[in-house]
Amino acid sequence: MTLTEGVGKAYVSLISAKNRMATFFGIYQMVLDICTFFASLFAGLLWTYYSFQAPFTFGSIMAIIATFLFIVLEKNKS
């Protein structure tokens, strides 16, 4: 999270209108925090009802899928 937080905020500052930047930062942070809450809840449910390895396995699978999508979408972009 620490490695990507600055990049996300820089991106928000690039795409937002200068007179509404604070609003965009607020919306960005709110969405990020809500998603973090539900991700933690889901990981806790996986841990409780399946095994302690389930959240890590799920996270690994999602990272592999995201990497694949980034590669495919980047190639289709040009």
The 8 nearest C-alpha neighbors of each residue, nearest first, counted from 0:
[[1, 3, 2, 4, 5, 7, 6, 35],
 [0, 2, 4, 3, 5, 6, 7, 8],
 [1, 3, 0, 4, 5, 6, 7, 8],
 [2, 4, 6, 0, 5, 1, 7, 8],
 [5, 3, 7, 1, 6, 0, 2, 8],
 [6, 4, 8, 7, 3, 9, 2, 1],
 [5, 7, 9, 3, 4, 8, 10, 2],
 [8, 6, 10, 4, 9, 5, 3, 11],
 [7, 9, 11, 5, 10, 6, 12, 4],
 [8, 10, 6, 12, 7, 11, 5, 13],
 [9, 11, 13, 7, 8, 12, 6, 14],
 [12, 10, 8, 14, 13, 9, 15, 7],
 [11, 13, 9, 10, 15, 14, 8, 20],
 [14, 12, 10, 11, 15, 9, 16, 8],
 [13, 15, 11, 12, 10, 16, 9, 20],
 [16, 14, 12, 20, 13, 11, 17, 23],
 [15, 17, 19, 18, 20, 14, 12, 13],
 [18, 16, 20, 19, 15, 12, 21, 13],
 [17, 19, 16, 20, 21, 15, 22, 23],
 [20, 18, 16, 22, 17, 21, 23, 15],
 [19, 21, 23, 17, 22, 15, 18, 16],
 [22, 20, 24, 23, 19, 25, 18, 17],
 [23, 21, 25, 19, 20, 24, 26, 27],
 [22, 24, 26, 20, 25, 21, 27, 19],
 [23, 25, 27, 21, 22, 26, 28, 20],
 [26, 24, 22, 28, 23, 27, 29, 21],
 [25, 27, 29, 23, 24, 28, 30, 22],
 [28, 26, 24, 30, 25, 29, 23, 31],
 [27, 29, 31, 25, 26, 30, 32, 24],
 [30, 28, 26, 32, 31, 27, 25, 33],
 [31, 29, 33, 27, 32, 28, 34, 26],
 [30, 32, 28, 34, 29, 33, 27, 35],
 [33, 31, 35, 29, 34, 30, 28, 36],
 [34, 32, 36, 30, 35, 31, 29, 37],
 [33, 35, 31, 37, 36, 32, 38, 30],
 [36, 34, 32, 38, 33, 37, 31, 39],
 [37, 35, 33, 39, 34, 38, 32, 40],
 [36, 38, 40, 34, 39, 35, 41, 33],
 [37, 39, 35, 41, 40, 36, 34, 42],
 [40, 38, 42, 36, 37, 41, 43, 35],
 [39, 41, 37, 43, 38, 42, 36, 44],
 [40, 42, 44, 38, 43, 39, 37, 45],
 [43, 41, 39, 45, 54, 44, 40, 38],
 [44, 42, 46, 40, 41, 45, 47, 39],
 [43, 45, 41, 47, 46, 42, 48, 40],
 [44, 46, 42, 49, 43, 48, 47, 53],
 [45, 47, 51, 50, 43, 44, 49, 48],
 [48, 46, 44, 45, 49, 43, 50, 51],
 [47, 49, 45, 46, 44, 50, 43, 51],
 [50, 48, 45, 46, 47, 53, 51, 44],
 [51, 49, 46, 52, 53, 47, 48, 45],
 [50, 52, 46, 53, 54, 49, 47, 45],
 [51, 53, 50, 55, 54, 56, 46, 49],
 [52, 54, 56, 50, 55, 51, 45, 57],
 [55, 53, 57, 42, 56, 52, 45, 58],
 [56, 54, 58, 57, 53, 52, 59, 51],
 [55, 57, 53, 59, 58, 54, 52, 60],
 [56, 58, 54, 60, 55, 59, 53, 61],
 [59, 57, 55, 61, 56, 60, 54, 62],
 [60, 58, 62, 56, 61, 57, 55, 63],
 [59, 61, 57, 63, 62, 58, 56, 64],
 [60, 62, 64, 58, 59, 63, 65, 57],
 [63, 61, 65, 59, 64, 60, 66, 58],
 [62, 64, 66, 60, 61, 65, 67, 59],
 [63, 65, 61, 67, 62, 66, 68, 60],
 [66, 64, 62, 68, 67, 63, 61, 69],
 [67, 65, 63, 69, 64, 68, 62, 70],
 [66, 68, 64, 70, 65, 69, 71, 63],
 [69, 67, 65, 71, 70, 66, 72, 64],
 [70, 68, 66, 72, 67, 71, 73, 65],
 [69, 71, 67, 73, 68, 72, 74, 66],
 [72, 70, 68, 74, 73, 69, 67, 75],
 [73, 71, 75, 69, 74, 70, 68, 76],
 [72, 74, 76, 70, 75, 71, 69, 77],
 [73, 75, 71, 72, 76, 77, 70, 69],
 [76, 74, 72, 73, 77, 71, 70, 69],
 [75, 77, 73, 74, 72, 71, 70, 69],
 [76, 75, 74, 73, 72, 71, 70, 69]]
